[in-house]
Amino acid sequence: MDLLLRPFQYEFFSRALLVAMLAGLLCGVMGVYITTRRMSYIAHGLSHAILGGAVLSYVLQLNFYIGAGIWGFISALVIQFLTGRKIYADAAIGIVTTASFALGIAIISTYRQFTKSFEAALFGNVLGVTPNDVWVVTCVTIALLALVFIFYRPLLFWSFDRDVAKVHGVPVLAMDVLFALMLAAMLVTTLQILGVTLIISAIIIPASIARLLSDRFGTMMIYAAVLGAGISFIGIYLSYYFDIASGASVVLLSTIVFGIVLLWTNFNQRRKRRTLDSHLL
């Protein structure tokens, strides 16, 4: 028993577990909207674009969350603006992402002191979170979940079909702005935990697993939230014993779970078809 509880003797590890669970829960819920809306590429691109804001915040000595958050929100709005100007969505994402990422690299090449922070932004550093980070992640998670609860129906219509949403009186442009703000807040909050390179997996994989398990949107959100939090907890916990990067541990575990669920659902579907065919015969 002492061996199992040993990681909890370290305060930094307990903070890491709490923050990772909150981040996993939040990414799971938001991931359902993102995968349903087929915005995975936007989320991936925006996470890279935010890096430019993170670097600028460091150089200008601004609060990381404020600077990177504003940058991410503006980047999301620019992508939306370009998409509405006869530019394909993937092209708009590519333009904004590469320009912002290149700006970050250019600043880094001038101000060499950002190297360690740059590595944390790329690969995450959940074990290095501070008590202040815990409060920020907690507050943002509560705020975004409250917005999801308040605007559940408008966001639901907006996620599936913009034209149908307009018919039902949903202010589509307002939902665009709201979700851009929510997406930017989520990415900035979780950037230092999983990093640019791994954050998209925390958004996409739990939501994809939930989609395999249920066709009901509300149920999918619950599944994705539980899976995101649970996988993050177990992944960070196992990283202690296997002595591997915490972010990589979470991603690998979530991929394994996805593979198991995929095989299980395919097996069930085949079994149901065989049962149906036997009854027909």
Disulfide bonds with the S-S distance in Angstrom:
none
